């Protein structure tokens, strides 16, 4: 299955017999040369099934990390993971902004994305009861003033009997975001994980 959006191609190549953990995610931020190198690798399956809380060394100097990004030095997977661990545990919005802006200005690498994804998995909130759910998410903030079709697709899939986990947020660059649409339809969008499933 391939999915793409205006100005931001994203493709998923799934091998059903191997399960969802073997889907190739190719964001547009990866350069063409990097994409070719990923032909037989997958982002999701590159991540361990279980991640130890102590699998990465802590950040010793966030200032040193910021200096590396200013100098456009690529981070290793472990450094990227430890960076996000630090940002999600004990930091300010200014440091989070500095890290994200500098990482984007430098250009993200495959290794950095894998490390950041590992950290996100460690810090993610697990929602019970969604084992067989499908996840529908749109581009959000694509700057192209596109129609929010993912929310409608979520409603249609649910009406057809699918269990749907819809990700979304409020509008940032368009007329409405998924949260705005669902809230206008009377959906409670601010439920805690333990009552949402």
NORWOBEL-V549903 format. One record per residue. RES is the residue in one small letter. PSI is psi as a letter, one per 20 degrees, with the letter a starting at -180 (NA if undefined). BURIAL is b if it has 9 or more other C-alpha atoms within 8 Angstrom, else e. D_FIRST is the distance of its C-alpha to the first C-alpha in Angstrom with 2 decimals. Layout:
BEGIN
RES_PSI_BURIAL_D_FIRST / RES_PSI_BURIAL_D_FIRST
END
This chain:
BEGIN
x_p_e_0.00 / x_p_e_3.80 / x_p_e_6.72 / x_q_e_10.24 / x_q_e_13.71 / x_p_e_17.03 / x_i_e_18.66 / x_m_b_16.30 / x_p_b_13.01 / x_p_b_10.80 / x_q_b_7.65 / x_p_b_6.08 / x_o_b_5.88 / x_q_b_6.88 / x_n_b_9.72 / x_h_e_10.64 / x_i_e_14.19 / x_i_e_14.77 / x_r_e_13.74 / x_h_e_12.28 / x_i_e_14.78 / x_l_b_12.84 / x_p_b_9.87 / x_p_b_10.35 / x_o_b_11.25 / x_n_b_12.60 / x_q_b_14.80 / x_i_e_16.65 / x_i_e_19.84 / x_p_b_19.29 / x_q_e_21.05 / x_g_e_19.66 / x_g_e_21.85 / x_h_b_20.56 / x_g_b_16.89 / x_h_e_18.06 / x_i_e_19.90 / x_j_e_16.88 / x_h_e_15.18 / x_j_e_16.26 / x_r_b_16.61 / x_q_b_14.73 / x_g_b_16.10 / x_g_b_15.81 / x_i_b_17.14 / x_i_e_19.77 / x_q_b_21.26 / x_q_e_23.82 / x_g_e_23.42 / x_p_e_26.73 / x_p_b_28.22 / x_q_e_31.99 / x_h_e_33.66 / x_k_e_35.87 / x_i_e_33.38 / x_q_e_33.97 / x_q_e_37.33 / x_q_e_38.32 / x_p_b_38.65 / x_h_e_42.27 / x_o_e_42.49 / x_h_e_40.07 / x_h_e_42.22 / x_h_e_41.54 / x_g_e_37.79 / x_h_b_38.11 / x_g_e_40.29 / x_g_b_37.66 / x_h_b_35.07 / x_h_b_37.73 / x_j_e_38.33 / x_k_e_34.60 / x_p_e_34.55 / x_q_b_31.20 / x_q_b_31.14 / x_r_b_30.36 / x_g_b_27.85 / x_g_b_30.94 / x_g_b_32.48 / x_g_b_29.43 / x_g_b_29.19 / x_h_b_32.95 / x_g_b_32.89 / x_h_b_30.57 / x_g_b_32.57 / x_g_b_35.65 / x_h_b_34.25 / x_i_e_33.13 / x_g_e_36.45 / x_n_e_39.29 / x_a_b_39.13 / x_r_e_39.65 / x_h_e_37.42 / x_g_e_39.01 / x_h_b_37.86 / x_g_b_34.32 / x_g_e_34.29 / x_g_b_35.88 / x_g_b_33.40 / x_g_e_30.30 / x_g_e_31.86 / x_h_b_33.04 / x_g_b_29.79 / x_g_e_27.94 / x_h_e_30.81 / x_h_b_30.68 / x_p_e_26.93 / x_q_b_24.84 / x_r_e_24.12 / x_g_e_21.50 / x_g_b_24.36 / x_g_b_25.36 / x_g_b_21.96 / x_g_b_21.88 / x_g_b_25.49 / x_h_b_24.96 / x_h_b_22.04 / x_g_b_24.41 / x_g_b_27.10 / x_g_b_24.99 / x_g_e_24.11 / x_h_e_27.85 / x_i_e_28.86 / x_q_e_26.27 / x_p_e_27.67 / x_p_e_26.39 / x_o_b_26.14 / x_q_e_27.11 / x_j_e_25.67 / x_k_b_22.04 / x_g_e_20.88 / x_k_e_18.72 / x_q_b_17.68 / x_q_e_14.40 / x_p_e_14.56 / x_p_b_14.01 / x_q_b_15.26 / x_a_b_15.84 / x_h_e_16.96 / x_p_e_20.58 / x_k_e_23.34 / x_i_b_21.50 / x_j_e_24.87 / x_j_e_23.60 / x_l_e_24.90 / x_r_e_21.61 / x_p_e_21.45 / x_n_b_20.52 / x_h_e_17.84 / x_h_b_16.32 / x_g_b_19.62 / x_h_e_19.71 / x_h_b_16.21 / x_g_b_17.58 / x_g_e_20.70 / x_g_e_19.07 / x_g_b_16.94 / x_h_b_20.24 / x_h_e_22.18 / x_j_e_20.06 / x_i_e_21.00 / x_q_b_18.28 / x_o_b_19.78 / x_p_b_18.41 / x_o_b_19.17 / x_p_b_19.25 / x_q_e_20.00 / x_a_b_21.97 / x_a_e_25.29 / x_r_b_27.98 / x_p_b_27.88 / x_h_e_28.59 / x_j_b_27.82 / x_a_b_27.11 / x_h_e_29.00 / x_q_b_27.44 / x_r_b_25.09 / x_g_b_23.41 / x_g_b_26.56 / x_g_b_28.75 / x_g_b_27.00 / x_h_b_26.95 / x_g_b_30.53 / x_h_e_31.69 / x_j_e_30.37 / x_j_e_32.48 / x_p_e_29.91 / x_o_e_31.49 / x_i_e_29.30 / x_k_e_31.73 / x_q_e_31.84 / x_q_e_32.43 / x_h_b_29.82 / x_i_e_32.22 / x_i_e_32.51 / x_h_e_29.01 / x_NA_e_27.44
END
